[in-house]
Amino acid sequence: MKYKEIGDSLYIKGRIGWKGLKKSEYLKNSDYRIINGSNIFDNKIDWSNCGYISEERYNESPEIMLQKGDILITKDGTIGKVAMVSELKKPTTVASGLFVLRNTAPSKWDTKYIFNFLQSNKFKKFVFSRTEGSVIPHLYQKDFMTLEIPELEINEQRKIAYRLDTIQHKLDLNNQINDNLLELAKTIFKNIIKTSSLHALTINDVGTVIGGGTPSKKVPKYWNGNIPWISPKDLSNHPNVFTSHGENSITQNGLDHSSTKLLPQKTVLFSSRAPIGYISIANNEITTNQGFKSVIPDKNYPFWFIYELLKSETPKIINEANGSTFKEISGGKLKQHKISIPTSIEVMKYNSIFLPIFEKIQQFEEEIDKLNQIKDILLNKFF
């Protein structure tokens, strides 16, 4: 297979010598937008959280004014996140942490083929090998331009892009359905709280708060077992409603010789620091590190209620947290966090509505995981 350096025939630009924006230069709204690496997530652009700038600031760098079809790649911090500009409702530029890749040779390269290549393990390995900087990792433009991409005939590129796009379309559809189901659950939950007689309780009254721990990493026999062990980072990378496992696992020895606890299925996992408020439901028995204060639901309050309750209470819980370096909510404070909720009898009236919603969410998440596995297999096959 022939390979071509990506910088030979494609437009690649990033900001050079830019001092960035002062806080006062960000506007509440304007006709001009700026996005940075934090707006790139799961191979998409989060337009809801982008910044707004003046026309003067926007015009400073015409070479990185975005066009529809541009591919964005993060080059600082979390390097190698990618997204494609599929819509452009306002003139938009990028901050210094992004490269703009533009297909200037459409007869030679298919844009979606390139975009899929940048999601492959080959690209991830390239990024790892070229990253510099111990405090803030950085990928330099001169290095990125040496990235080699398989040079296939244009129709072959389009065939590959079509097969991968078919899977992505199904993934997007499932994710959209799940988003709608979660919004429905949130709306019904709010209605329950609004229309019911409420009683003053604490989190400790509706479930058992359990902390986590980390087996010593100096003892190999504690790790790589068959007991799932998760950290907040796992929920950051895979923000599912239901969680079965994380990147790491521990052995029975690790469980016995650490402060982590084996949590039952349907425990509501709640990250208590770095950051506070990642929430997921244990799909099976699971353990966590000390960055969690998880809640095992009381028999009178189902898991879906605890899940929705913690979501709605998270801003208040964050306000009760302590810490100068990073905020953390202690197990004791979470137990005593005050809530106003209906009686368990009133809550259980809605069980027949909520259970099917969460069963559907679980079903779609399992399908999403399988589709992602298929996509990864194809990416490795093609690239």
C-alpha positions as CSV (number, residue, x, y, z in Angstrom):
1,M,0.0,0.0,0.0
2,K,1.3,3.5,-0.9
3,Y,1.4,6.2,1.8
4,K,1.5,10.0,1.4
5,E,2.5,12.6,4.0
6,I,-0.7,14.5,4.9
7,G,1.1,17.9,4.5
8,D,2.0,17.3,0.9
9,S,-1.4,18.0,-0.6
10,L,-3.7,19.2,2.2
11,Y,-4.2,22.6,3.8
12,I,-3.1,22.5,7.5
13,K,-3.1,25.6,9.6
14,G,-2.9,26.5,13.3
15,R,-2.5,29.8,15.2
16,I,1.1,30.9,15.5
17,G,2.3,33.5,18.0
18,W,-1.1,34.2,19.3
19,K,-1.4,35.6,22.8
20,G,-5.0,34.5,23.2
21,L,-8.0,36.4,24.5
22,K,-8.4,38.2,27.7
23,K,-11.6,37.4,29.7
24,S,-13.0,40.8,28.8
25,E,-12.7,40.0,25.1
26,Y,-15.2,37.2,25.3
27,L,-18.6,38.4,24.5
28,K,-22.0,37.1,25.6
29,N,-23.1,36.8,22.0
30,S,-22.0,38.1,18.7
31,D,-22.0,37.2,15.0
32,Y,-18.5,35.6,15.4
33,R,-17.6,32.5,17.2
34,I,-14.4,30.9,18.5
35,I,-14.0,27.2,19.5
36,N,-11.2,25.4,21.4
37,G,-10.3,21.9,22.3
38,S,-12.9,21.6,25.0
39,N,-15.6,22.0,22.3
40,I,-14.4,18.8,20.7
41,F,-15.9,15.6,22.2
42,D,-16.7,12.2,20.8
43,N,-15.7,13.3,17.2
44,K,-18.2,16.1,17.2
45,I,-18.2,19.9,17.9
46,D,-20.2,21.1,20.9
47,W,-21.5,24.4,19.5
48,S,-23.6,25.1,22.6
49,N,-20.5,26.0,24.7
50,C,-18.4,28.0,22.2
51,G,-17.1,31.5,22.8
52,Y,-18.1,34.7,21.0
53,I,-15.7,37.4,19.9
54,S,-15.6,40.7,18.1
55,E,-15.4,41.1,14.3
56,E,-12.0,42.7,14.7
57,R,-10.6,39.7,16.6
58,Y,-12.2,37.3,14.2
59,N,-10.5,39.0,11.2
60,E,-7.0,38.8,12.7
61,S,-6.4,35.3,11.3
62,P,-8.1,34.8,7.9
63,E,-6.1,31.6,7.3
64,I,-8.1,29.8,10.0
65,M,-11.6,31.1,9.3
66,L,-13.5,27.8,9.2
67,Q,-15.3,26.4,6.2
68,K,-17.8,23.6,6.0
69,G,-16.0,20.3,5.7
70,D,-12.9,21.4,7.6
71,I,-11.5,18.9,10.0
72,L,-10.3,20.1,13.5
73,I,-7.5,18.3,15.4
74,T,-6.5,19.2,19.0
75,K,-2.8,19.8,19.4
76,D,-2.5,20.8,23.1
77,G,-3.5,19.1,26.3
78,T,-5.6,16.1,25.2
79,I,-4.1,15.7,21.8
80,G,-5.6,14.0,18.8
81,K,-9.3,14.7,19.3
82,V,-10.9,15.2,15.9
83,A,-14.2,16.7,14.6
84,M,-15.6,17.8,11.2
85,V,-17.4,21.0,10.6
86,S,-20.7,19.8,9.2
87,E,-22.6,23.1,9.7
88,L,-21.5,26.7,10.0
89,K,-24.3,29.0,11.1
90,K,-22.0,31.8,12.1
91,P,-18.4,32.9,11.0
92,T,-16.1,30.8,13.2
93,T,-12.4,30.7,14.0
94,V,-10.3,28.5,16.3
95,A,-8.2,29.0,19.4
96,S,-4.5,28.1,19.5
97,G,-5.0,24.5,20.6
98,L,-6.4,23.4,17.3
99,F,-5.2,22.6,13.8
100,V,-7.5,23.2,10.8
101,L,-7.2,20.6,8.1
102,R,-8.9,21.5,4.8
103,N,-9.2,19.2,1.8
104,T,-7.8,21.2,-1.1
105,A,-7.5,18.2,-3.4
106,P,-11.0,16.8,-3.6
107,S,-10.2,14.8,-6.8
108,K,-7.4,13.0,-4.9
109,W,-8.7,12.8,-1.3
110,D,-12.1,12.1,0.1
111,T,-12.7,14.3,3.2
112,K,-14.6,11.7,5.1
113,Y,-11.9,9.1,4.4
114,I,-9.4,11.4,6.0
115,F,-11.7,12.1,8.9
116,N,-12.1,8.4,9.6
117,F,-8.3,7.8,9.3
118,L,-7.8,10.3,12.0
119,Q,-10.0,8.2,14.3
120,S,-7.8,5.1,13.7
121,N,-5.2,3.5,16.0
122,K,-2.6,4.3,13.5
123,F,-3.2,8.0,14.0
124,K,-3.3,7.6,17.8
125,K,0.1,5.8,17.8
126,F,1.4,8.6,15.6
127,V,0.2,11.3,18.1
128,F,1.7,9.4,21.0
129,S,5.1,9.1,19.2
130,R,5.2,12.8,18.3
131,T,3.9,14.4,21.5
132,E,6.3,16.7,23.3
133,G,6.0,18.5,26.7
134,S,5.7,17.0,30.2
135,V,3.4,19.7,31.7
136,I,1.2,20.5,28.7
137,P,1.6,17.9,25.9
138,H,1.9,19.5,22.5
139,L,1.9,18.3,18.9
140,Y,3.8,20.6,16.5
141,Q,2.5,21.4,13.0
142,K,5.8,20.4,11.4
143,D,5.4,17.0,13.0
144,F,1.7,16.6,12.2
145,M,2.4,17.3,8.5
146,T,4.6,14.2,8.3
147,L,1.7,12.0,9.2
148,E,1.4,9.3,6.5
149,I,-2.0,8.4,5.2
150,P,-2.8,5.4,2.9
151,E,-3.0,6.8,-0.7
152,L,-5.9,4.8,-2.3
153,E,-7.7,5.5,-5.5
154,I,-10.5,8.1,-4.8
155,N,-13.4,5.6,-5.4
156,E,-11.8,3.2,-2.9
157,Q,-11.6,6.0,-0.4
158,R,-15.3,6.7,-0.9
159,K,-16.2,3.1,-0.4
160,I,-14.4,2.9,2.9
161,A,-15.9,6.2,4.0
162,Y,-19.4,5.0,3.1
163,R,-19.1,1.8,5.1
164,L,-17.8,3.6,8.2
165,D,-20.4,6.4,7.8
166,T,-23.2,3.8,7.7
167,I,-22.1,2.6,11.2
168,Q,-21.7,6.2,12.4
169,H,-25.2,7.1,11.2
170,K,-26.6,4.3,13.3
171,L,-24.5,5.3,16.3
172,D,-25.8,8.9,16.0
173,L,-29.4,7.7,15.7
174,N,-29.1,5.6,18.9
175,N,-27.4,8.4,20.8
176,Q,-30.1,10.8,19.8
177,I,-32.8,8.4,20.9
178,N,-31.0,7.9,24.3
179,D,-30.7,11.7,24.6
180,N,-34.5,12.0,24.0
181,L,-35.2,9.3,26.6
182,L,-33.0,10.9,29.2
183,E,-34.7,14.3,28.6
184,L,-38.1,12.6,29.0
185,A,-37.0,11.0,32.3
186,K,-35.8,14.3,33.5
187,T,-39.1,16.0,32.6
188,I,-41.2,13.4,34.3
189,F,-38.9,13.5,37.4
190,K,-39.3,17.3,37.6
191,N,-43.1,16.9,37.3
192,I,-43.1,14.4,40.2
193,I,-41.3,16.8,42.4
194,K,-43.5,19.7,41.4
195,T,-46.8,18.0,41.9
196,S,-46.1,15.8,45.0
197,S,-46.2,16.6,48.7
198,L,-42.5,16.8,49.7
199,H,-40.8,15.7,52.8
200,A,-37.4,16.9,54.3
201,L,-34.9,14.0,54.2
202,T,-31.2,13.4,53.6
203,I,-29.4,11.2,51.1
204,N,-28.7,8.8,53.9
205,D,-32.5,8.3,54.2
206,V,-32.8,7.0,50.6
207,G,-29.6,5.0,50.2
208,T,-26.3,3.8,51.7
209,V,-23.3,6.0,50.8
210,I,-20.2,4.0,50.1
211,G,-16.7,5.3,49.3
212,G,-14.0,3.6,47.2
213,G,-10.3,2.9,47.3
214,T,-7.3,1.9,45.2
215,P,-5.3,-1.3,45.8
216,S,-1.5,-0.7,45.9
217,K,-0.2,-0.4,42.3
218,K,3.1,-1.8,43.6
219,V,1.5,-5.2,44.1
220,P,0.9,-6.8,40.7
221,K,-1.3,-9.6,42.1
222,Y,-3.9,-7.0,43.0
223,W,-4.5,-6.0,39.4
224,N,-5.8,-7.3,36.1
225,G,-8.4,-9.6,37.7
226,N,-12.1,-10.1,36.9
227,I,-13.5,-7.4,39.2
228,P,-14.3,-4.1,37.4
229,W,-12.7,-1.1,39.0
230,I,-13.4,2.4,37.8
231,S,-12.2,6.0,38.3
232,P,-13.9,9.3,37.3
233,K,-11.7,9.3,34.2
234,D,-13.6,6.2,33.0
235,L,-16.9,8.0,33.2
236,S,-15.3,11.0,31.5
237,N,-14.2,8.9,28.5
238,H,-17.4,6.8,28.4
239,P,-20.3,8.9,29.8
240,N,-22.9,6.1,29.7
241,V,-26.0,5.9,31.9
242,F,-25.0,2.3,32.7
243,T,-21.4,1.3,33.4
244,S,-20.1,-2.3,33.3
245,H,-16.4,-1.8,33.6
246,G,-13.6,0.7,33.3
247,E,-10.1,0.7,31.9
248,N,-8.7,-1.3,34.8
249,S,-9.8,-4.3,36.9
250,I,-8.7,-5.8,40.2
251,T,-8.4,-9.3,41.7
252,Q,-10.0,-10.7,44.9
253,N,-6.7,-10.1,46.6
254,G,-6.8,-6.4,45.6
255,L,-10.4,-6.1,46.9
256,D,-9.4,-7.8,50.2
257,H,-6.4,-5.6,50.7
258,S,-7.8,-2.1,50.0
259,S,-10.6,0.2,51.1
260,T,-12.6,-0.3,47.9
261,K,-15.9,-2.1,48.3
262,L,-17.8,-4.5,45.9
263,L,-20.9,-2.5,45.0
264,P,-24.1,-4.4,43.9
265,Q,-25.8,-4.0,40.5
266,K,-27.9,-0.8,40.2
267,T,-25.7,1.1,42.6
268,V,-25.7,4.8,41.5
269,L,-22.0,5.8,41.0
270,F,-21.3,9.4,41.9
271,S,-17.9,11.0,41.5
272,S,-17.0,13.1,44.5
273,R,-14.0,14.9,43.1
274,A,-12.1,15.8,40.0
275,P,-14.8,16.6,39.1
276,I,-17.9,16.3,41.3
277,G,-21.0,15.0,39.5
278,Y,-20.2,12.2,37.1
279,I,-23.2,9.9,37.5
280,S,-23.8,6.3,36.2
281,I,-25.6,3.2,37.2
282,A,-23.7,0.0,37.9
283,N,-24.7,-2.6,35.3
284,N,-23.1,-5.4,37.4
285,E,-21.1,-5.7,40.6
286,I,-18.3,-3.1,40.4
287,T,-15.7,-1.3,42.5
288,T,-14.5,2.3,42.4
289,N,-11.5,4.3,43.5
290,Q,-11.7,6.9,46.2
291,G,-13.0,9.5,43.8
292,F,-16.5,8.2,44.3
293,K,-19.2,8.3,47.0
294,S,-21.7,5.9,45.5
295,V,-25.2,5.4,46.7
296,I,-26.8,1.9,47.1
297,P,-30.5,2.6,46.8
298,D,-32.8,1.7,49.7
299,K,-35.4,-0.9,48.8
300,N,-38.1,1.8,49.0
301,Y,-36.4,4.1,46.5
302,P,-35.5,2.6,43.1
303,F,-32.2,3.2,41.3
304,W,-33.8,5.4,38.6
305,F,-35.1,7.8,41.3
306,I,-31.6,8.0,43.0
307,Y,-30.0,8.6,39.6
308,E,-32.4,11.5,38.7
309,L,-32.2,12.9,42.3
310,L,-28.4,13.1,42.3
311,K,-28.4,14.7,38.8
312,S,-30.8,17.4,40.0
313,E,-28.9,17.9,43.3
314,T,-25.4,18.1,41.9
315,P,-25.2,21.9,41.8
316,K,-26.1,22.1,45.5
317,I,-23.7,19.3,46.4
318,I,-20.9,21.1,44.6
319,N,-21.6,24.2,46.7
320,E,-21.2,22.1,49.8
321,A,-17.8,20.7,48.8
322,N,-14.5,21.8,50.3
323,G,-11.0,22.0,48.9
324,S,-8.5,24.6,47.7
325,T,-6.8,22.6,44.9
326,F,-10.0,20.8,43.8
327,K,-13.4,20.6,45.3
328,E,-14.4,17.3,47.0
329,I,-17.6,16.2,48.8
330,S,-17.0,13.9,51.7
331,G,-19.0,10.8,52.4
332,G,-20.3,12.4,55.7
333,K,-21.5,15.6,53.9
334,L,-23.1,13.6,51.1
335,K,-25.0,11.5,53.6
336,Q,-26.3,14.6,55.4
337,H,-27.1,16.5,52.2
338,K,-30.7,17.7,52.6
339,I,-33.3,16.8,50.0
340,S,-37.1,17.5,49.6
341,I,-38.7,14.5,48.0
342,P,-42.1,12.6,47.8
343,T,-42.7,9.5,50.0
344,S,-41.5,6.2,48.7
345,I,-45.1,5.2,48.1
346,E,-45.6,8.2,45.8
347,V,-42.3,7.5,44.0
348,M,-43.1,3.9,43.3
349,K,-46.3,4.9,41.5
350,Y,-44.0,5.9,38.6
351,N,-41.9,2.8,38.6
352,S,-43.9,1.3,35.7
353,I,-43.1,4.5,33.7
354,F,-39.4,4.8,34.5
355,L,-38.3,1.2,34.3
356,P,-39.1,0.8,30.6
357,I,-37.3,4.1,29.8
358,F,-34.1,3.0,31.5
359,E,-34.4,-0.5,30.0
360,K,-34.5,1.1,26.6
361,I,-31.6,3.3,27.4
362,Q,-29.6,0.3,28.6
363,Q,-30.5,-1.6,25.4
364,F,-29.4,1.2,23.1
365,E,-26.2,1.7,25.0
366,E,-25.3,-2.0,24.6
367,E,-26.0,-1.7,20.9
368,I,-23.8,1.5,20.8
369,D,-21.0,-0.4,22.4
370,K,-21.2,-3.2,19.8
371,L,-21.3,-0.8,16.9
372,N,-18.2,1.0,18.3
373,Q,-16.4,-2.3,18.5
374,I,-17.4,-3.0,14.8
375,K,-16.2,0.4,13.8
376,D,-12.9,-0.1,15.6
377,I,-12.4,-3.4,13.8
378,L,-13.0,-1.8,10.4
379,L,-10.8,1.2,11.2
380,N,-7.9,-1.2,12.0
381,K,-8.7,-3.2,8.9
382,F,-8.7,-0.3,6.5
383,F,-5.9,1.7,8.1
